[in-house]
Amino acid sequence: MGVLVELDRVSKQYGGVRALDQVSFTVEAGEWIAIMGPSGSGKTTLINILGGLDSPSSGRVLVDGRDIGPLSEKDLTRYRAEKVGFVFQQFHLIPYLTAVENVMLAQYFHSMTDEKEARESLARVGLADRAEHLPSQLSGGEQQRVTVARALINHPALILADEPTGNLDEANEELVVNLFRELHGEGHTILLVTHDSGIARLADRRIELAHGRLSQVSVLST
């Protein structure tokens, strides 16, 4: 299917701290990559750069053949809306909006909303009957599934997930992990940060960071 993501000697400096140090790798379209490493190893920085939430200090980040490093803030906003679906450990739901309104929020960047499509996205994650509920009326697992529905609404080329099961109990973790397995089976490209080796084993490859450097790449499935 071809290369979707290419990092070429990417570094990120915060003051005197080098969060990423000459990181290079590629991701094929449709691949599931697990990103692992101890706290402070640069995992979240990497996800933020790929998502256009931060920019590299040096090196190139190409997504679908486009170098996103030099993009203006306006172009980065468009890139995030059109190419990326985010799933974070913290759910980042708007507390006074219902589940379906939170999903529709991702469409506003396209200056359009489609409630029917948003409801279909919620149904896709098993929450058709929770569309009118506020986040406070949903369990942690349900809130995380709303964020997955929101991530999928614009049909992104790339799904970026940063510890998406970190705040969930075992039962809800299983539900969310199964969603990612289904998405992978449908051909979505996923980069998922996790500390859980069990979740990492579901990926095609595991990329390990240590002190901002690429320490190991493991092929986990064929």
PyMOL commands that set and color helices and strands:
alter all, ss='L'
color gray80, all
select helices_A, chain A and resi 43-50+73-83+99-105+108-110+115-124+128-130+135-137+140-152+170-185+197-200
alter helices_A, ss='H'
color red, helices_A
select strands_A, chain A and resi 3-14+17-28+32-36+58-63+66-67+84-88+158-162+189-193+205-210+213-219
alter strands_A, ss='S'
color yellow, strands_A
deselect
rebuild
show_as cartoon
